[in-house]
Structures are given as structure tokens and as C-alpha cells.
């Protein structure tokens, strides 16, 4: 994944691990990352798999709902103690 640095993209993507972040309107860097991924299928696969893991861990509705449920339960337990 290649994305512009805009809004919350730096909080969603760790550049070099599960994607690449490029400054807005910087076509040269964008083209460099496209070339990097085009030349290196292993890296492309590794980053794609990492991006999928990140999406599931951070943004999957079931996963985030479970995290919220646990936080609420812990808060209620702490208040009851």
C-alpha cells in the first residue's frame, strides 16, 4: 500500500512495514515506491501481508468491539472494587 500523508494515515500505516507514506503532491517519491514494489515481489508480499494484519488488528469491527468491551468491563470491575 502506498498512501499520501494526509489526515490520520500516519496512524494507520507504518511506512516501510505495512505500506509506504509519501508527502502529498510528491510524485517522485510516489514513483520510487511504485518501482520498489514493482521490482521486489517478496517485499510486496511481505508488506501486503503486514497491511492485512494491521487492518485486522486495528480496524476490524469485531476486534475493536472486543477491545472496547474489555475496557468497559475492566472499568466497571474497578468501580465495583
SULSUL-V829758 format. One record per residue. N is the residue number from 1. RES is the residue in one small letter. PHI is phi in whole degrees, 0 to 359 (NA if undefined). OMEGA is omega in degrees with one decimal (NA if undefined). D_FIRST is the distance of its C-alpha to the first C-alpha in Angstrom with 2 decimals. Layout:
n:N res:RES phi:PHI omega:OMEGA d_first:D_FIRST
n:N res:RES phi:PHI omega:OMEGA d_first:D_FIRST
This chain:
n:1 res:x phi:NA omega:174.6 d_first:0.00
n:2 res:x phi:236 omega:-177.5 d_first:3.77
n:3 res:x phi:221 omega:174.9 d_first:6.46
n:4 res:x phi:286 omega:174.4 d_first:10.19
n:5 res:x phi:282 omega:-178.3 d_first:12.41
n:6 res:x phi:207 omega:179.2 d_first:14.39
n:7 res:x phi:56 omega:-174.8 d_first:16.23
n:8 res:x phi:263 omega:-178.1 d_first:14.95
n:9 res:x phi:303 omega:177.7 d_first:11.27
n:10 res:x phi:294 omega:176.8 d_first:12.55
n:11 res:x phi:276 omega:-178.7 d_first:14.15
n:12 res:x phi:260 omega:-174.4 d_first:11.21
n:13 res:x phi:233 omega:172.7 d_first:8.73
n:14 res:x phi:261 omega:-173.0 d_first:10.49
n:15 res:x phi:302 omega:-179.5 d_first:9.41
n:16 res:x phi:92 omega:-179.9 d_first:9.83
n:17 res:x phi:254 omega:-178.8 d_first:10.02
n:18 res:x phi:235 omega:178.2 d_first:7.22
n:19 res:x phi:159 omega:176.1 d_first:4.52
n:20 res:x phi:227 omega:176.1 d_first:6.23
n:21 res:x phi:254 omega:178.4 d_first:8.56
n:22 res:x phi:233 omega:175.9 d_first:10.81
n:23 res:x phi:298 omega:177.7 d_first:14.20
n:24 res:x phi:302 omega:176.0 d_first:15.05
n:25 res:x phi:65 omega:178.0 d_first:16.70
n:26 res:x phi:259 omega:-175.7 d_first:15.93
n:27 res:x phi:298 omega:-177.6 d_first:15.37
n:28 res:x phi:296 omega:179.5 d_first:16.33
n:29 res:x phi:294 omega:177.0 d_first:13.63
n:30 res:x phi:303 omega:179.2 d_first:10.98
n:31 res:x phi:296 omega:178.0 d_first:12.86
n:32 res:x phi:297 omega:180.0 d_first:13.12
n:33 res:x phi:291 omega:175.7 d_first:9.49
n:34 res:x phi:299 omega:179.0 d_first:9.41
n:35 res:x phi:294 omega:178.6 d_first:12.64
n:36 res:x phi:303 omega:-178.7 d_first:11.74
n:37 res:x phi:290 omega:178.3 d_first:9.29
n:38 res:x phi:293 omega:-178.0 d_first:11.94
n:39 res:x phi:274 omega:-170.1 d_first:14.70
n:40 res:x phi:234 omega:-177.4 d_first:13.70
n:41 res:x phi:299 omega:178.2 d_first:13.24
n:42 res:x phi:295 omega:178.1 d_first:14.02
n:43 res:x phi:295 omega:178.2 d_first:11.39
n:44 res:x phi:300 omega:178.7 d_first:8.75
n:45 res:x phi:295 omega:-178.7 d_first:10.62
n:46 res:x phi:299 omega:-179.9 d_first:11.05
n:47 res:x phi:291 omega:177.6 d_first:7.56
n:48 res:x phi:298 omega:178.6 d_first:7.03
n:49 res:x phi:294 omega:178.2 d_first:10.45
n:50 res:x phi:294 omega:178.3 d_first:10.07
n:51 res:x phi:297 omega:178.1 d_first:7.45
n:52 res:x phi:296 omega:178.2 d_first:10.15
n:53 res:x phi:300 omega:179.1 d_first:12.87
n:54 res:x phi:300 omega:-179.2 d_first:11.82
n:55 res:x phi:299 omega:-179.4 d_first:11.70
n:56 res:x phi:291 omega:-177.0 d_first:15.02
n:57 res:x phi:291 omega:-173.4 d_first:16.62
n:58 res:x phi:261 omega:-167.9 d_first:16.01
n:59 res:x phi:233 omega:176.8 d_first:15.74
n:60 res:x phi:290 omega:-175.6 d_first:17.67
n:61 res:x phi:301 omega:-179.6 d_first:20.88
n:62 res:x phi:297 omega:-178.9 d_first:23.17
n:63 res:x phi:293 omega:-178.8 d_first:21.89
n:64 res:x phi:292 omega:175.9 d_first:22.13
n:65 res:x phi:296 omega:178.5 d_first:25.48
n:66 res:x phi:294 omega:177.3 d_first:26.77
n:67 res:x phi:298 omega:178.4 d_first:25.92
n:68 res:x phi:297 omega:178.9 d_first:27.73
n:69 res:x phi:301 omega:178.9 d_first:30.60
n:70 res:x phi:296 omega:179.7 d_first:31.11
n:71 res:x phi:296 omega:178.2 d_first:31.15
n:72 res:x phi:295 omega:179.0 d_first:33.71
n:73 res:x phi:300 omega:179.5 d_first:35.78
n:74 res:x phi:297 omega:178.6 d_first:35.87
n:75 res:x phi:295 omega:179.2 d_first:36.91
n:76 res:x phi:295 omega:178.0 d_first:39.63
n:77 res:x phi:296 omega:-179.7 d_first:40.85
n:78 res:x phi:294 omega:178.8 d_first:41.10
n:79 res:x phi:291 omega:-178.7 d_first:43.07
n:80 res:x phi:284 omega:-176.9 d_first:45.40
n:81 res:x phi:282 omega:NA d_first:46.18
